[in-house]
Amino acid sequence: MTATYLGSGDIARQRNDYYPAWLDNLADDVTLEASAIDGAVEGADDVRSVVLAVKSLYPYQDINFTGDYGDRYFIEDYTTQIHGEPFGVMGVITRNAAGQTQHCVVNQRPRSTVLLVSRLLGEKFDGTPLANRFLASKS
């Protein structure tokens, strides 16, 4: 069996125009948990910063599915590459009663690329309060 994080290999599916609309409707106390994060990132500004930072690493997104799952959930399932390494992402976004994004949980794979992403984000956020959520650079 081929690992799903390798993507479809279909260049026609490699989009660079996807923007997560849920990112524009964050609750003030939204939280983000992900494989590349130690603990959780809290607050609309920090969650937005981290999501946009990791998204900026993607040359494309090979989307398997994005869409609502019932009234409270939104699902994202896609693959990409980070510095040429395969990267699979499965996110579950939970909305509160007001329809705002309240909580995001993101499973990322494989571990080797997750560690790379965490180091890259550690470098990006070095010197900020977010830095301690990611691995330090190799230097």
PyMOL commands that set and color helices and strands:
alter all, ss='L'
color gray80, all
select helices_A, chain A and resi 4-6+11-13+21-24+44-55+111-124+129-133
alter helices_A, ss='H'
color red, helices_A
select strands_A, chain A and resi 14-15+26-34+41-42+61-69+73-82+85-95+101-109
alter strands_A, ss='S'
color yellow, strands_A
deselect
rebuild
show_as cartoon
